Amino acid sequence: MKEYNYCPICGTPLQVGMIEGRERKYCPKCDFIDYKNPLPVALAVAVKDKRFLLIKRGMPPRKGMWGAPSGFIESGETPEEACLRELKEETGISGKIVKLIGAVRREDKEIYGDMLVVKYLVKVKSGKLIPGDEVEDARFFDIAELPVYYVNLLKDVIEEIQNEEVF
């Protein structure tokens, strides 16, 4: 995340003060305020035949860990479009969004900082499973094989899938 020391509008050195109840950098000359906003991320909880599609991350952050296909929402793109794009890029698989699971704040201390993660349940439609450039591996997991941290994050969705409330 870009850290400003000078105003990006007029070049004046920024000062620190309490603005809107938070300590923020601001420009005393032109009133620029350096707001720190989370990066928007879309995440696909992709399921086929009660099996969850996970990727093994091939680059930081969390390189080598298994997780859901995800990535940044680009300018001009809806969260839904980003979700399905990232799913395709990272796994070669196409899907259809079933529902919004929710939005959560996550902090990545390794690279990106504060993120707003928008999670969708996605029904896998088609495609050949091919890990993308930033992915070490991609495969389907039975519920019993899922990593514990993944199960803890998605308990409600996993229960829905197990109880056949969805799919």
N, C-alpha and C positions, 0 to 999 in steps of 0.2 A: 504494500500500500504506500502510495506517495506521501512523503512527510514534508509538508511545507514549512520553510523557515521565513520565506518572503512571500508577500502577497502575489498571487499569480495574475492579478489584475493590474496593480499599479507598482509593484516592486518594493513597497515599503516593508521593513522588517515587521513580522507579526509579533503581537503581544499575547499574553495568556491572561484570561479573566473569566469570571463566572458569567455565562450567557445562557439564558433559558434554563437555569438550574444545574448547569454542568460546566466544568472547567473546559474551555475551548480556546484555540488560537483564533485571533481576529486581527483585522487591519484597522488601526486607529485613524487612518486617512480616508479610506473609501468604504468602510463598514463590511468588507468581506468577512465571512465567518467560515472557518475550516471545519465543516461538519464531517464526522466520520460515520459513514454508512456501511452496512454489511453488504458483502458481495452476494448476489442472487444465484442460487444453485438449484437445478432440477434433478430429482433422483427417481429412478424407476425401480419399483419393487415388482419385477417381472416374474410371472408365474405361468407354468404350463403343466397340466396334469398333476397339480398339487406339488410341483417341484419348483424351487426358487432358483432363478438365474443369477449367479454371482460372478464377479470379476476379481481376479487377483491383480492388484495395482502394480503397474510396471514402473512407476515413477513417484517421487514425493508429491504430496504428503502421504504418509502411511504406506510407503512402498512395500510390497510383499504381503499386504493384508488383503483378505477377502472382504468384499463389500458389494453393494448394489451399484449398477451402472449409474453414473452421475456426471454432471459438469456444469459449467457456468452458463447462465442464460445470457445470450448475446443481445445487443441492442437491436430493436425491431422484431424480436422473437417473443412469442408467448411462452410461459413456463411449460405448457403442454407440448408445444413444438420442440422446445429444448430437451424435454424428457425423452421424446421419441427419437430425436436426432442423436442424442448421446447413447441411447440404447443401441441404435443401428451402428454408430461409429465404433463403439467399444466391444460389440458382440457379433455384428452382422445380422442381428435378429430384428424383425419388425414386430410391432405390437399395437394394441389398441388400449387407450386409457379407459379403465373401468370406473375409477373414482379418485378423488383427492383424498389422501390419507391425512395430510396435515402439513403445517409449516412449523419448523423449529429453528431455534438459534443454535449454531454450533461454532465453537471457537477452534480454529486451527492455529496452534502455536508454532508450527513448523514453517509455514510460508504465508498463508493468505489472511490470517486474522479472523475477524468476525464475519460469519456467513449466515444467510437466511436460506435454509434448505426447504424446498417445496417438494413433498413426497407424493408420488402417484402410484396406485396399484395398476399394473399393466398386464393385460392378457396377451401372451405371446401368440402371434399369428403365423409368421413364416420366416424363412431365411435359414441359411447354413451358419452354424455356430463357428465364427472365426474371430479370435481375439484381435482387437484393433491395435494400432501402433503404440498406444500408451498402456497396454494391458499385457501382463505376463501369461495369463490363462483365463479362460471363461468356461464355466460348466454349470449344469443343473445339480442342485442339492435336494435330497429328500429332507423333510422337516427334521428328522432325527439327526441328520448330518450337519445341520447349520451351525456355524460358530456361535458360541454362547452369547457374545456381545451383540450379534445380529438378532438373535432371538429376544434378548432383553429390550432392544430398541423397537421391535415390531411384534410384541406379544399379541396385541389385539388382532392384527391382520393375520397372523399365523393361526390363531384360534378360528377366525372366520373361514380360512381355507380348510382347516382340519374338519370343521363342522359343516362344511359344504354350504355355508351361507353365501359364499361368493364362488362363482365358477361352477 
